[in-house]
Amino acid sequence: MAIIVFQHWPQGGPGRLGMTLRDHGFKLDIRSPHLTADKGGSPVPTDLDNIQALVILGGPQNVTDIANHPWMQAEAELIREAHAKNLPVIGICLGAQLIAHALGGQIGPREKSAVGFYTMTISPAGQTETLMGGVAWSSPQALSCGQEIKELPAGATLLASTANTRNLIFKAGLRTFASVAHFECDRPQLEAMWAASKDDMTAGGISPQQVEADTEKHYAAYARLSDRLCVNLANFCFPLRTKLSA
């Protein structure tokens, strides 16, 4: 059995989350369903046989374009099925938005792009959520997004927000966790993400120099708390019987 990881651009790998999951004994099956087979792509599974969990990563695509992307439609359907079966489902940025869409939430364009570090505040519900244990109630997190979750799915619990992104992190059901924040990134991944986000910075009136300065200032705290979140997901998002058989 393996955790299926959907990766949607070359530099957008599972990073520290993937490393943590591997350290906990899990096997990762990384797929790029947006690519054709001749370019290294692999399809979305048609069922959940031998799948322990789903991890849906970020990418330059937009959920509002899902009608044009059969692979994205297939991911959304698999998310719904995994969620209904209480399998762990973890989404980051595009992945978080796909989870919200798949479960009945609403996605739309932001008024201004969000790129760089922003202060994340844990909600009252998040302060007692096991998956957020040990994460400071106020801390820096990394964002790079031009769309946002306008409405959470029915019954979802908001765990964290920033001043410009209310629906930053949420949980749905037992084991579905979604974060617009890029907690998975190591330093090279952050640098690649900033480089790929220059147009969004310009559109949002964001200074690339300020983003670099904030990276220098906040990276150590960001990395420490993001590692803690990854360990929480590995420890508490999976049923004990699944971990014992990993």
Helices and strands as residue ranges (DSSP letters): E 2-6, H 15-23, E 28-31, G 37-39, E 51-56, G 63-68, H 70-84, E 89-92, H 94-102, E 106-122, G 126-128, G 130-132, E 138-151, E 157-162, E 165-172, E 176-179, H 187-196, H 198-204, H 208-236, H 240-244
